[in-house]
Amino acid sequence: MSVRSAIDQIMIIAGVLIIVTPVALLEPESWTPLVLVFVGIAFMGLGVYRVGHRMLPNRRVYVGLRSEIEFFINMARKLNMHALLNDTDAVEALRDEMKESVDRMVSLAGRPGQHKK
């Protein structure tokens, strides 16, 4: 679990406690307000965890272009690593490979269902 995820979860739990504590301490004559608070919190949690996106996923249409862009991003990471190491030969090789990748991106743009070749 990343630090950001842990912070998000801690903030959600703290928010729930801030909402529930006053309602629970009011000693209501019925449990209705507390139940409604929990139902509301449940819906907020579903929104936070993007349940709607999981139930109705976004189907990618341009998978080839997406794949090529991910490949390009990985090359950019390698480029940065080799640049930090002053490895000019690897930087030049990556430059040529990146130019070829851009050409593939241009050919894949606007073509649904095309996979990287």
N, C-alpha and C positions, 0 to 999 in steps of 0.2 A: 504494500500500500504506500502510495506516495504521500509526501507531507501535505500537498494540496488536498488530496482526497481525505486525509485525516482531519484537516482543518474544516473542510466542508461538512463532514459528518459531525464533528464536535459542535459546529455552529447550528446544525439542524437540531441536535439534541438539546443544546442550550435554549434555542428558540421554543422548542416544545415545552421545556420546563418553565420558561417564562410565561407561556400561555396557560399551562395547566395549573401551576401552583396557585395563582389567585382564585381561579374557579374552584379548585378543590378546597381551599381554605374558607370560602364563603359559606360552607356548610349549607348547601341548597336543600330545600325540602324534597326535591326529587333529583334523580340522577340525569335528567334530561340535558341540562346545560353542559355537564361534563361529557356526556356521550356525544353531544353535538360538537364539542371542542375536539374530541378525539377523531371524529369522522372528518372534520375540517382539516386536521393535521394529517390524516391519512391521505386525503386528496392532495394536499401540498407536497407530501412526500412522493406521491406518484408523479407529480409534475417535476419535482427536483430530479428524480431518477429517470426522467424522460421515458416513462412507460408508454406514452402515446407513440413515440418513435419506434419502440420495440414492437408494439402491436401492429403498426402500419409503417413498415420500413420503407425508406426511400430507395427505390430500385434504380440502380445506376444504369444509365443507357450507354454512355460513352466509356466503356470499360477499357478499351485500348488506349485512349488518350490518358485516362486516369493512371493506368499502369505505367505508361511512358513517363508521366510527370513524377510518379513515385521513384522510378528509376533515376530520373534526372536529379531529384532531391538527394538521393543517396550519392550520386556522383559529386554533387556540390559539397557534401560532407567530406568526401574523400579529398576533393580539391583543397578544402580548407586545411585538412590535416597535412597534406603534402606541402602546402604553401608555408605552414608553420615550421615544417622541417627543412625548408629551403630545397626541396627536391624538385628542381626545375624540369628534369626529364619527365617525371610523373605528372607534373602540372601541365606540360605541353601535350602529353598523351591524353590527359583528361580533357583538355581544351578541344582537341580534335573529336574525341568521343562525345563531348557535350554538343558540338556543332551537328554531328550526325543525329543525335537524339532530338535536337530542335527540328531537324528536317523530318524525322519520323513523326514528331508532334504535329507538324503542319499537314502531313499526309493523313494522319488519324483524325484531325479535327473535323467535327461534323459528321462523322461516320459512326452510327450506333452499332454496338456489338462487335467492333473490330478489336482483335487482340494484337498485342505487340508481337512483331515478327523478329 
